[in-house]
Amino acid sequence: MPYNTAMRSYTSKRIEEVESADILVGIPSYNNEKTIAHVIQMVTHGLAMHYKDRRCVILVADGGSTDDTREVAKEFQVKPWQEKIVSIYRGPSGKGTALRSVFEAATRLKVKACAVVDSDLRSITPDWIEHLLDPVLSRGYQFVAPVYLRHKYDGTITNNIVYNLTRSLYGKRIRQPIGGDFALSTDVAKFYVDQDVWESDVARYGIDIWMTTNAITQNFKICQSNLGVKIHDAKDPAEHLGPMFRQVVWTVFSLMERFEGYWKGIHGSEPVETFGFGGTVEPEPVKVDLEGMIQHFKIGFQQFSSLWKEIFCEECFSEIQETAQKEFKSFYLATATWVRILYELAATFHSWKVNRNKLIDLVTPLYYARVASFVRDTWEMSSQDAELLVERQALEFEEGKDYLLKVWDEKARPSTSP
């Protein structure tokens, strides 16, 4: 059923009681009992240190946690002059619906700035709050994306898909388009609330890339703020990132269709204003199962190779086939091949009008192949050195954009799907 609001009546009444505020900090949560108190503590301290003269509200937007997340959040004492609301949102389960409730609260409270931080953060400090909010409050920016120093194997979807496509399509070097910690002005929050997307995959994992892409295409004033090292409950891509991959890629490709007229006219990319310095500390390691990812790909090739042969061009499929035949020690899927795979996949998604979920499922093993290859490339590197490789990879996507334009139009002509 469609929901005209993500707020339950209790939350709505609390917002009415507060009436207005200068700053809102939203914390979407789900089963984060071990970290939620620390996050709230850093938020309340950050607001007290930097914005003691402002009226501040902290809103925990929970997705129906089955652990004690809400109980821990309710018991934690914030500063007496701050308001804290712990709520359960209503609507489709997922981070997007949690953020919808935060944006609704920001709009109703008429705040000057709204920040959002993830509830699984262990590296958040009080200064994060100022770093996120200050560009909106003092510098006139409307959307603040994060920059982190992350471990080289944290954020594999960002490093291998989302950063590359955001940069090459829309021409902005926003390093963490799905970073999870950000800030925005009330007019941007209201714009998001008014969009008819809240029953779709945007309501789940697609929300972050949807927000960033809309911020770019609506010409909101965008900057980045360096938050330093990010340590959170990172997940091994071989074990946990399948659903997130599918929903993020679906959203990215859907946005490509919606904003086709915008990105087709973009050539090259430009940096965005970035504040702060991230430091040089090596982040906490993220374990990866290299053998498991390669196995995921090889099983996928056995199951789907006949369909891949239909989807991809002859040269591209031949390179995929060669990769599948390689032994563990020599396994590698080249960046140039990955560029063509993603661009052909986007064009195929555009040409298919049905079975699009099937299409995304079909190519998930190829994502594992590319991540495994990235791991191979960077095994001996520090996270900072690996970052240079990410930048070179992104440049290859930019340089290959003409190929996207070619296959996008070619595949659209027959407009067929199995």
C-alpha positions as CSV (number, residue, x, y, z in Angstrom):
1,M,0.0,0.0,0.0
2,P,1.2,3.5,-0.7
3,Y,2.2,5.7,2.3
4,N,1.7,9.5,2.2
5,T,4.2,9.9,5.0
6,A,7.0,7.9,6.6
7,M,6.1,9.3,10.1
8,R,4.0,7.5,12.6
9,S,1.6,9.5,14.7
10,Y,3.9,9.6,17.7
11,T,6.8,11.1,15.7
12,S,4.4,13.6,14.1
13,K,3.2,14.7,17.5
14,R,6.7,15.1,18.8
15,I,7.6,17.2,15.7
16,E,4.6,19.4,16.4
17,E,5.7,19.8,20.0
18,V,9.2,20.9,19.0
19,E,7.6,23.2,16.4
20,S,10.8,24.6,14.9
21,A,14.6,24.1,15.0
22,D,17.8,25.2,13.4
23,I,19.5,21.9,13.0
24,L,18.3,18.3,12.6
25,V,20.6,15.3,12.7
26,G,19.0,12.1,11.4
27,I,20.3,8.6,12.3
28,P,18.7,5.8,10.3
29,S,19.1,2.5,12.2
30,Y,18.4,-1.2,12.1
31,N,19.8,-3.7,14.6
32,N,22.7,-1.4,15.7
33,E,22.5,-1.9,19.5
34,K,26.3,-2.1,19.8
35,T,27.0,1.2,18.0
36,I,23.9,3.4,18.3
37,A,24.9,4.9,21.7
38,H,28.3,5.9,20.5
39,V,26.9,7.6,17.4
40,I,24.3,9.5,19.5
41,Q,27.1,10.5,22.0
42,M,29.2,11.9,19.2
43,V,26.3,13.7,17.7
44,T,25.2,15.3,21.0
45,H,28.8,16.3,21.8
46,G,29.3,17.7,18.3
47,L,26.2,19.8,18.5
48,A,27.1,21.0,22.0
49,M,30.7,21.9,21.0
50,H,29.9,23.7,17.8
51,Y,26.2,24.8,17.9
52,K,25.3,25.3,21.5
53,D,23.4,28.5,20.6
54,R,21.3,26.7,18.0
55,R,18.1,24.7,18.6
56,C,19.0,21.1,17.7
57,V,17.0,17.9,17.2
58,I,18.3,14.4,17.0
59,L,16.0,11.9,15.2
60,V,16.7,8.2,15.3
61,A,14.7,6.7,12.4
62,D,14.5,3.0,13.1
63,G,13.4,0.2,10.8
64,G,11.9,-2.1,13.4
65,S,15.0,-3.4,14.9
66,T,14.7,-6.8,16.5
67,D,17.5,-6.2,19.0
68,D,17.7,-3.4,21.6
69,T,18.6,-0.5,19.2
70,R,15.6,1.6,20.1
71,E,15.9,0.9,23.8
72,V,19.5,1.9,23.9
73,A,18.8,5.1,21.9
74,K,15.9,6.0,24.2
75,E,18.0,5.6,27.4
76,F,20.9,7.6,26.1
77,Q,20.8,11.1,27.6
78,V,21.5,14.0,25.2
79,K,22.3,17.6,26.3
80,P,19.3,19.1,28.2
81,W,18.8,21.8,25.5
82,Q,18.7,19.3,22.7
83,E,15.6,17.3,21.6
84,K,15.8,13.6,20.9
85,I,13.2,11.6,19.1
86,V,13.4,7.8,18.7
87,S,10.9,6.6,16.1
88,I,10.0,3.7,13.9
89,Y,9.3,4.8,10.3
90,R,6.3,3.5,8.3
91,G,6.5,2.3,4.7
92,P,8.7,-0.1,2.8
93,S,11.6,-1.4,4.8
94,G,14.9,0.2,4.0
95,K,17.2,3.1,4.5
96,G,15.3,5.2,2.0
97,T,12.2,5.2,4.0
98,A,14.1,6.1,7.1
99,L,15.6,9.1,5.3
100,R,12.1,10.1,4.0
101,S,11.0,10.5,7.6
102,V,14.1,12.5,8.4
103,F,13.5,14.8,5.4
104,E,9.9,15.2,6.3
105,A,11.0,16.2,9.8
106,A,13.5,18.7,8.4
107,T,10.9,20.3,6.2
108,R,8.3,20.5,9.0
109,L,10.8,22.0,11.5
110,K,12.0,24.4,8.9
111,V,15.6,23.7,9.8
112,K,18.5,25.7,8.4
113,A,20.5,22.5,7.9
114,C,20.0,18.7,8.2
115,A,22.8,16.1,8.6
116,V,22.5,12.4,8.4
117,V,25.0,9.9,9.9
118,D,25.0,6.1,9.8
119,S,24.2,4.2,12.9
120,D,27.0,1.6,12.6
121,L,29.9,4.1,12.7
122,R,32.7,3.5,15.1
123,S,35.0,6.3,13.8
124,I,32.6,9.2,14.1
125,T,33.8,12.1,16.2
126,P,32.1,15.3,17.4
127,D,33.9,17.2,14.6
128,W,32.1,15.2,12.0
129,I,29.0,17.2,12.8
130,E,30.6,20.6,12.2
131,H,32.3,19.3,9.0
132,L,29.0,18.2,7.6
133,L,26.8,21.1,8.7
134,D,29.2,24.1,8.3
135,P,29.2,24.2,4.5
136,V,25.4,24.5,4.6
137,L,25.1,26.9,7.6
138,S,28.1,29.2,6.7
139,R,29.0,28.8,3.1
140,G,25.7,28.5,1.2
141,Y,26.1,24.9,0.0
142,Q,22.9,22.9,-0.4
143,F,24.3,19.3,-0.5
144,V,27.4,18.1,1.3
145,A,28.8,14.7,0.3
146,P,31.4,12.9,2.5
147,V,35.0,12.0,1.7
148,Y,36.6,9.3,3.8
149,L,39.9,7.5,4.1
150,R,38.4,4.0,3.8
151,H,40.2,0.6,3.7
152,K,40.8,-0.4,0.1
153,Y,38.3,-3.2,0.4
154,D,35.6,-1.2,2.1
155,G,33.2,0.3,-0.4
156,T,33.7,-2.1,-3.4
157,I,30.4,-1.1,-5.0
158,T,31.5,2.6,-4.8
159,N,35.0,1.9,-6.1
160,N,34.1,-0.4,-9.0
161,I,30.7,1.0,-10.1
162,V,29.1,4.0,-8.5
163,Y,32.1,6.5,-8.4
164,N,33.1,5.6,-12.0
165,L,29.6,6.0,-13.4
166,T,28.7,9.2,-11.5
167,R,31.9,10.8,-12.6
168,S,31.8,9.8,-16.3
169,L,28.0,10.4,-16.7
170,Y,27.4,13.6,-14.7
171,G,30.9,15.1,-14.8
172,K,31.4,15.6,-11.0
173,R,34.1,13.9,-9.1
174,I,32.0,13.1,-6.0
175,R,34.2,10.4,-4.4
176,Q,31.5,8.8,-2.2
177,P,28.2,9.1,-4.0
178,I,26.7,6.5,-1.7
179,G,28.7,7.4,1.4
180,G,25.8,7.5,3.9
181,D,26.9,10.5,5.9
182,F,25.9,13.8,4.4
183,A,24.2,17.2,4.9
184,L,21.7,19.3,3.1
185,S,19.6,22.4,3.2
186,T,15.8,22.4,3.8
187,D,15.0,23.2,0.2
188,V,16.8,20.1,-0.9
189,A,15.1,18.0,1.8
190,K,11.7,19.3,0.6
191,F,12.6,18.5,-3.0
192,Y,13.4,14.9,-2.0
193,V,10.2,14.5,0.0
194,D,8.1,15.7,-3.0
195,Q,9.5,13.1,-5.4
196,D,7.3,10.1,-6.3
197,V,9.9,7.4,-5.6
198,W,9.3,6.2,-2.1
199,E,7.7,2.9,-3.0
200,S,10.6,1.9,-5.3
201,D,14.1,0.5,-4.7
202,V,15.1,4.1,-3.8
203,A,13.3,3.3,-0.5
204,R,15.9,0.6,0.2
205,Y,19.6,0.7,-0.8
206,G,19.2,3.0,-3.8
207,I,18.6,6.2,-1.8
208,D,22.1,7.5,-1.6
209,I,22.9,7.5,-5.3
210,W,19.4,8.8,-6.0
211,M,20.1,11.8,-3.7
212,T,23.5,12.5,-5.2
213,T,22.4,12.2,-8.8
214,N,19.4,14.5,-8.2
215,A,21.6,17.0,-6.4
216,I,23.8,17.2,-9.5
217,T,21.1,17.3,-12.1
218,Q,19.0,19.8,-10.2
219,N,22.1,22.1,-10.1
220,F,22.1,22.3,-6.3
221,K,25.3,23.8,-4.9
222,I,27.4,20.7,-4.0
223,C,30.6,20.3,-2.0
224,Q,32.5,17.5,-0.2
225,S,33.7,17.4,3.4
226,N,36.6,15.3,4.5
227,L,35.6,13.3,7.6
228,G,38.9,11.3,7.9
229,V,39.0,7.6,8.5
230,K,35.7,5.7,8.2
231,I,35.4,2.6,10.4
232,H,32.0,0.9,10.4
233,D,30.5,-2.6,10.2
234,A,32.0,-3.3,6.8
235,K,30.9,-6.4,4.9
236,D,32.8,-9.0,2.9
237,P,31.6,-8.4,-0.7
238,A,31.6,-12.2,-1.4
239,E,29.1,-12.8,1.4
240,H,26.8,-9.8,1.9
241,L,26.6,-7.3,-0.9
242,G,24.4,-9.2,-3.5
243,P,21.1,-7.4,-2.6
244,M,22.8,-4.0,-2.3
245,F,24.5,-4.5,-5.6
246,R,21.2,-5.3,-7.4
247,Q,19.3,-2.3,-5.9
248,V,22.1,0.2,-6.4
249,V,22.7,-0.9,-10.0
250,W,19.0,-0.8,-10.7
251,T,18.7,2.7,-9.3
252,V,21.8,3.9,-11.2
253,F,20.5,2.5,-14.5
254,S,17.0,3.9,-13.9
255,L,18.5,7.3,-13.3
256,M,20.4,7.1,-16.5
257,E,17.1,6.7,-18.3
258,R,15.5,9.6,-16.5
259,F,18.5,12.0,-17.0
260,E,19.6,10.8,-20.4
261,G,19.3,14.3,-21.8
262,Y,21.6,15.6,-19.1
263,W,24.5,13.1,-19.2
264,K,24.7,12.7,-22.9
265,G,25.9,16.4,-23.1
266,I,28.6,16.0,-20.4
267,H,32.2,15.5,-21.5
268,G,35.0,14.9,-19.0
269,S,34.7,15.7,-15.3
270,E,35.6,18.4,-12.8
271,P,36.4,18.3,-9.1
272,V,34.0,19.7,-6.5
273,E,35.0,22.0,-3.7
274,T,36.3,19.9,-0.8
275,F,36.8,21.0,2.8
276,G,39.1,19.5,5.4
277,F,42.0,17.1,5.4
278,G,41.6,13.3,5.7
279,G,44.9,12.4,7.3
280,T,47.2,9.5,6.5
281,V,46.2,6.8,9.0
282,E,45.7,3.3,7.5
283,P,42.1,2.3,8.2
284,E,41.0,-0.9,9.9
285,P,41.4,-3.9,7.5
286,V,38.3,-5.3,5.8
287,K,38.6,-9.1,5.1
288,V,37.7,-10.4,1.7
289,D,37.3,-13.9,0.5
290,L,39.1,-13.8,-2.8
291,E,38.6,-17.4,-3.6
292,G,34.9,-17.1,-2.8
293,M,34.4,-14.2,-5.2
294,I,36.2,-16.1,-8.0
295,Q,34.0,-19.1,-7.3
296,H,30.9,-17.0,-7.5
297,F,31.9,-15.8,-10.9
298,K,32.8,-19.2,-12.3
299,I,29.5,-20.7,-11.2
300,G,27.8,-17.8,-12.7
301,F,29.6,-18.4,-16.0
302,Q,28.5,-22.0,-16.0
303,Q,24.9,-20.9,-15.5
304,F,24.6,-17.8,-17.5
305,S,27.2,-17.8,-20.3
306,S,24.7,-18.5,-23.1
307,L,22.7,-15.4,-22.0
308,W,25.9,-13.3,-21.5
309,K,26.8,-14.2,-25.1
310,E,23.5,-12.6,-26.3
311,I,23.9,-9.5,-24.1
312,F,27.5,-8.6,-24.7
313,C,29.4,-7.9,-27.9
314,E,31.6,-10.7,-29.3
315,E,34.9,-9.1,-28.1
316,C,33.5,-8.5,-24.6
317,F,32.1,-12.0,-24.2
318,S,35.3,-13.5,-25.5
319,E,37.2,-11.7,-22.7
320,I,34.7,-12.9,-20.1
321,Q,35.1,-16.4,-21.4
322,E,38.9,-16.2,-21.2
323,T,38.6,-14.9,-17.6
324,A,36.4,-17.9,-16.6
325,Q,39.0,-20.3,-17.9
326,K,41.8,-18.9,-15.9
327,E,43.2,-20.6,-12.8
328,F,43.0,-19.0,-9.4
329,K,46.6,-17.7,-9.5
330,S,46.2,-16.0,-12.9
331,F,42.6,-14.9,-12.5
332,Y,42.0,-11.4,-13.8
333,L,39.2,-9.3,-15.5
334,A,40.8,-6.2,-16.9
335,T,39.5,-2.7,-16.2
336,A,38.9,-2.0,-19.9
337,T,36.7,-5.1,-20.1
338,W,34.8,-4.0,-17.0
339,V,34.2,-0.6,-18.6
340,R,32.6,-2.2,-21.6
341,I,30.6,-4.7,-19.5
342,L,29.0,-1.9,-17.4
343,Y,28.3,0.3,-20.4
344,E,26.8,-2.6,-22.4
345,L,24.8,-3.6,-19.3
346,A,23.4,-0.1,-18.9
347,A,22.4,0.0,-22.6
348,T,20.8,-3.4,-22.4
349,F,18.8,-2.4,-19.3
350,H,17.7,0.7,-21.3
351,S,16.5,-1.5,-24.2
352,W,14.7,-4.1,-22.1
353,K,11.3,-3.1,-20.9
354,V,10.6,-6.3,-19.0
355,N,12.8,-8.8,-17.1
356,R,15.1,-6.1,-15.8
357,N,15.5,-7.7,-12.4
358,K,16.6,-10.9,-14.2
359,L,19.2,-8.9,-16.1
360,I,20.7,-7.5,-12.9
361,D,20.8,-10.9,-11.3
362,L,22.5,-12.4,-14.4
363,V,25.4,-10.0,-14.2
364,T,26.0,-10.1,-10.4
365,P,28.8,-12.7,-10.9
366,L,30.6,-10.3,-13.2
367,Y,30.8,-7.8,-10.4
368,Y,32.5,-10.4,-8.2
369,A,35.0,-11.0,-11.0
370,R,35.9,-7.4,-11.1
371,V,36.2,-7.0,-7.3
372,A,38.4,-10.1,-7.2
373,S,40.6,-8.5,-9.9
374,F,40.7,-5.2,-7.9
375,V,41.8,-7.2,-4.9
376,R,44.5,-8.8,-7.0
377,D,45.8,-5.4,-8.2
378,T,45.9,-3.9,-4.7
379,W,46.9,-6.8,-2.5
380,E,50.3,-5.3,-1.6
381,M,49.2,-1.7,-1.7
382,S,48.3,0.7,1.2
383,S,44.8,2.1,1.1
384,Q,46.2,5.4,-0.1
385,D,48.1,3.8,-3.0
386,A,44.9,1.8,-3.9
387,E,43.1,5.1,-4.1
388,L,45.4,6.1,-7.0
389,L,44.3,3.0,-8.8
390,V,40.6,3.9,-8.3
391,E,41.2,7.3,-9.8
392,R,42.9,5.7,-12.9
393,Q,40.0,3.3,-13.3
394,A,37.5,6.2,-13.1
395,L,39.5,8.0,-15.9
396,E,39.1,4.9,-18.1
397,F,35.4,5.2,-17.7
398,E,35.5,8.8,-18.7
399,E,37.6,8.0,-21.8
400,G,35.3,5.2,-22.7
401,K,32.1,7.2,-22.6
402,D,31.8,7.4,-26.4
403,Y,31.4,3.6,-26.3
404,L,28.4,4.1,-24.0
405,L,26.8,6.6,-26.3
406,K,27.3,4.2,-29.2
407,V,25.8,1.1,-27.6
408,W,23.1,3.0,-25.8
409,D,21.6,4.0,-29.1
410,E,22.4,0.8,-30.9
411,K,20.7,-1.5,-28.4
412,A,17.7,0.8,-28.1
413,R,16.8,0.4,-31.8
414,P,15.6,-3.3,-31.7
415,S,14.1,-2.7,-28.3
416,T,13.8,-6.4,-27.6
417,S,14.1,-8.5,-24.4
418,P,13.9,-12.3,-23.9
